[in-house]
Structures are given as C-alpha cells and as structure tokens.
Amino acid sequence: GQNIDQPTEMTATEGAIVQINCTYQTSGFNGLFWYQQHAGEAPTFLSYNVLDGLEEKGRFSSFLSRSKGYSYLLLKELQMKDSASYLCAVWDSNYQLIWGAGTKLIIKP
Amino acid sequence: DAGITQSPRHKVTETGTPVTLRCHQTENHRYMYWYRQDPGHGLRLIHYSYGVKDTDKGEVSDGYSVSRSKTEDFLLTLESATSSQTSVYFCASGQGSDTGELFFGEGSRLTVL
C-alpha cells in the first residue's frame, strides 16, 4: 500500500527553528509537495521537490532524499502566524497525489 | 491566487436527501479534483477530472458522482446523503503533472443529520 507518515503535532517557540519530517512509501515517485493549511481554511502551496537536495524559499526550506523516501520542511524565525497544519503529498508513478494526514504546528510566545 | 470558488460553503441536510456541491474555476485548468478532509486523515480523493466529460474515481468514490460539462465547472453529487459523508469537501484545480501545484477552493462543510 501507499503511505505517508508525518508527526501528528509539534510545538515550537516564536523565533525558533522547527523541522517537520515526512517519510513516504509510494508506487513510484514524481515529486513531493508541502502545503500549509490554517484552521478552517484551504491548503496553500509551499514547496515542490523533485530532485534530491534543499530548496530554500525565504524562511521556509524543503529537503528531499529519494533514496531514503524522506523529506523535511524547515521553518526558521518562527512567527505566530506559522501556527497551522503542514501537509506532505507525493505524486506517485501514475501522477496520483498521495497525502499525509498533516502535522499540526503550535507556536508558543 | 487561482480563481476557484465552491458553493455552498456550508450545508446541513438530512440522511437520504440528494446534495450537489459546485466548484467553479476561472484559470482554464485542465484538471479538477474533489477531496474530503476528516480529522486524522489526509485529504482523500473522491473523483477527479482530466477534461470536459472525462472523469475518474478516486480512493473514496462510493456514494458520490461527478460531472464536468464545462472546463470551469465540476459538480459533486451525493445521490442519497449518509451521516458518514459529513465532512469538509475541497475542490482543487491544476494544469497537470508537469507543473504539479494544485489550487484549492475555500471548502464546503457538509453536515448530514
């Protein structure tokens, strides 16, 4: 079966750095996405990785290791507005998007 | 932001009644999707469309049907709603696998009593 694992919930402090991990076992791989979803709102696109390595975009970075079936999202200089759920999703070999259950990130002052 | 809207945003209905949710996009995206989101689960694909009149089932399609008569509109129908279909429904659209990114509607919260 296809599976994506993420921690259910994480807590971090404002101004700090947090890393949210995602591991996947899918039928093939054509790319990995991270989305942000604030409570009661729609998911919004954060990043896309198709090759190994780190992609940096402002305070957010996303890393991929295809050989390990592993990705992480790194958030720096945390702000209260970063409190949200972070969803990991993988395009499988049929270009079906497989979603993780999401990681709820709680930021404390 | 992609122009994608859903209606209704909230609906309460009774078991056994038909329900139709509408998704409208103004980006001329080829692909459109209907997902449901429930606590403890990731987004689960109900049905998707890869063109006008071209649709296919997702992982949780039982009890749902869809139609796409125009590029911009994708309808989700629950022929006879059940309490297990109480959920938040999200529509999404995108150009396809080469660009990957999906744009989501605001969601429709459906309660079946």
Interface residues (C-beta under 8 A of the other chain):
Chain A: I4 N30 G31 F33 G40 E41 A42 P43 T44 F45 Y48 L87 A89 W91 Y95 Q96 L97 I98 W99 G100 A101 G102
Chain B: G40 H41 G42 L43 R44 L45 F90 G96 S97 G100 E101 L102 F103 F104 G105 E106 G107
